Amino acid sequence: MNKNDRLHKEMLEDIERDEKILSHLTTYGDATGDAPSRHDGIPSHVASPTDKQYEKGFFHRAFVSRYDSKFATEVTEKFSNNGAKTLPKGLYKTVRIKWYLNNNKLPKNLIGMKTSITAPNVNEYLVMKNSKEMPQLIQTVKDFEQFVR
């Protein structure tokens, strides 16, 4: 079994587990009149920088992850700023990352960065730094050259 097959299997197992939990909560809710709150409507988003963002040299990417998930979901900035507030506190985390698109306007001093300052290296550094708050980023964001021109 290759790595992608294993990850796909793990995601399906997570979904199956969550569906079982929801089924039990629904049964409990039906019996007690206390309906469960379901938050599976996190709208995933495929980032696509604009020409204006390429001129600026960066854009922001936002991710949401449930505490027990293996992966994060990329979401729009609008959802990150507004919609994520409706998610249960303590169950979900939101992280925004400044994603560099070219080597023209990179930060000069990044504390702890031990490689040359290029857009892919800075993107990797920022993902690793933010993974302390959201470990799922390491499993979700692996192409640090994505969108770099």
C-alpha positions as CSV (number, residue, x, y, z in Angstrom):
1,M,0.0,0.0,0.0
2,N,1.5,3.3,-1.0
3,K,1.5,6.5,1.1
4,N,-1.5,8.1,-0.8
5,D,-3.6,4.9,-0.4
6,R,-2.7,4.8,3.3
7,L,-3.7,8.4,3.8
8,H,-6.9,7.9,1.8
9,K,-7.8,4.9,4.0
10,E,-7.1,6.9,7.2
11,M,-9.4,9.7,6.0
12,L,-12.2,7.2,5.2
13,E,-11.7,5.7,8.7
14,D,-12.0,9.2,10.2
15,I,-15.2,9.9,8.3
16,E,-16.6,6.5,9.3
17,R,-15.8,7.2,13.0
18,D,-17.3,10.7,12.9
19,E,-20.5,9.3,11.2
20,K,-20.8,6.7,14.0
21,I,-20.4,9.3,16.7
22,L,-23.0,11.5,15.0
23,S,-25.4,8.6,14.7
24,H,-25.0,8.0,18.5
25,L,-25.5,11.7,19.2
26,T,-28.6,11.8,17.0
27,T,-30.1,8.7,18.8
28,Y,-29.4,10.4,22.1
29,G,-30.8,13.7,20.9
30,D,-34.0,11.9,19.6
31,A,-34.4,10.2,23.0
32,T,-33.8,13.4,25.1
33,G,-34.9,16.1,22.8
34,D,-31.4,17.6,22.9
35,A,-30.4,17.6,19.2
36,P,-26.6,17.5,18.4
37,S,-25.0,20.4,16.6
38,R,-23.2,19.3,13.4
39,H,-20.3,21.3,11.9
40,D,-19.3,19.3,8.9
41,G,-20.1,22.2,6.6
42,I,-16.6,23.7,6.5
43,P,-16.3,24.9,2.9
44,S,-13.0,23.8,1.4
45,H,-11.3,26.2,-0.9
46,V,-8.6,25.8,-3.5
47,A,-6.4,28.8,-3.4
48,S,-5.6,30.7,-6.6
49,P,-3.6,33.9,-6.4
50,T,-4.5,36.8,-8.5
51,D,-2.2,38.9,-10.8
52,K,-2.4,41.7,-8.2
53,Q,-1.3,39.3,-5.5
54,Y,1.6,38.2,-7.7
55,E,2.6,41.8,-8.0
56,K,2.5,42.2,-4.2
57,G,4.6,39.0,-3.9
58,F,2.3,37.1,-1.5
59,F,-1.2,36.3,-0.5
60,H,-2.8,34.8,2.7
61,R,-3.9,31.2,2.9
62,A,-6.3,30.1,5.7
63,F,-6.7,26.6,7.2
64,V,-9.2,25.1,9.7
65,S,-8.7,21.8,11.5
66,R,-10.6,19.9,14.0
67,Y,-8.4,19.0,17.0
68,D,-8.5,15.2,16.3
69,S,-8.2,15.4,12.5
70,K,-5.1,14.3,10.6
71,F,-5.5,17.0,8.0
72,A,-6.4,20.7,7.8
73,T,-8.9,22.1,5.4
74,E,-8.0,25.2,3.3
75,V,-10.8,27.8,3.5
76,T,-11.4,31.3,2.2
77,E,-10.2,34.3,4.2
78,K,-13.9,35.3,4.6
79,F,-14.7,31.9,6.3
80,S,-11.5,32.2,8.4
81,N,-12.5,35.6,9.6
82,N,-16.3,35.1,10.0
83,G,-17.5,31.5,9.5
84,A,-14.9,29.9,11.8
85,K,-16.3,31.8,14.7
86,T,-19.4,29.6,14.5
87,L,-17.4,26.5,15.1
88,P,-17.3,25.0,18.6
89,K,-14.5,26.6,20.6
90,G,-11.8,24.1,21.6
91,L,-12.7,21.7,18.8
92,Y,-11.4,23.7,15.8
93,K,-8.4,25.9,15.2
94,T,-7.8,28.4,12.4
95,V,-4.4,29.5,11.1
96,R,-3.5,32.0,8.4
97,I,-0.2,31.8,6.6
98,K,1.4,34.5,4.5
99,W,2.3,32.6,1.3
100,Y,5.1,34.0,-0.8
101,L,4.7,33.9,-4.6
102,N,8.1,35.0,-5.8
103,N,11.6,36.0,-4.6
104,N,11.1,39.7,-5.0
105,K,9.6,40.8,-1.7
106,L,10.7,38.3,0.9
107,P,11.2,39.1,4.6
108,K,14.8,39.8,5.5
109,N,15.1,38.3,8.9
110,L,13.3,35.2,10.0
111,I,14.3,34.1,13.4
112,G,15.3,30.4,13.4
113,M,15.4,30.0,9.6
114,K,18.6,28.2,8.7
115,T,18.3,27.9,4.9
116,S,18.6,30.5,2.1
117,I,15.7,32.9,1.9
118,T,13.7,31.9,-1.2
119,A,10.0,31.9,-1.6
120,P,9.7,28.0,-1.2
121,N,12.0,28.0,1.8
122,V,10.1,30.8,3.5
123,N,6.8,29.1,2.8
124,E,8.1,25.9,4.4
125,Y,9.5,27.8,7.4
126,L,6.1,29.4,7.9
127,V,4.2,26.1,7.6
128,M,6.5,24.5,10.1
129,K,6.3,27.5,12.5
130,N,2.5,27.4,12.3
131,S,2.4,23.6,12.7
132,K,3.2,24.2,16.4
133,E,-0.3,25.6,16.7
134,M,-1.9,23.3,14.1
135,P,0.1,20.1,13.6
136,Q,-2.3,19.0,10.7
137,L,-0.6,21.6,8.5
138,I,2.4,19.3,8.0
139,Q,0.1,16.6,6.5
140,T,-1.8,19.1,4.4
141,V,0.7,21.5,3.0
142,K,3.6,19.7,1.4
143,D,4.3,21.7,-1.9
144,F,6.1,24.8,-0.8
145,E,6.7,25.8,-4.4
146,Q,3.0,25.9,-5.1
147,F,2.1,29.1,-6.9
148,V,5.7,30.4,-6.9
149,R,6.7,32.0,-10.2
